[in-house]
Amino acid sequence: MANRDRGDRILTDWNLVFDALADPSRRYVLEYLHDRSVPVSVWELAIALAVRTTDRPPNQVDIQVVEQAETGIVHVHLPKLEAANLVKSNGETLELTDHAETLPLFTPAYRGIVRPLESEERSDWEP
């Protein structure tokens, strides 16, 4: 019975990881944090997400778009990423957990999980 409980817990953990990875904004958050060597403020991450979403330079993104991104990070994305043990926060800054670093999310073989392949790099079998 103990093995089954352990297996159910592991399955639940992977379900949380897959749920966290299901959203492109959360994958971008993971990529952004992975590319930084220091913890990142929620506001900095909100600006980066707003820039990505609007495809405008940071000084041309409307403050309301940044505030909406911040709200999404705090109330939607961060809870899912924390539940999957991929991101940790101290209330001011965010960073990847050691657990996230051990998953094959950022290795070249799994590059497409968090950092999708560019269109010219896609294989012939994709539609």
Buried (B, 14 or more C-beta within 10 A) or exposed (E): EEEEEEEEEEEEBEEBBEBBBEBEBBBBBBBBBBEBEEBBEBBBBBBBBBBBBBEEEEEEBEEEBBEBBBEBBEEEBBBBBBBBBBBBBEEEBBBBBEBBEEBEBBEEEEBEBBBBEEEEEEEEEEE
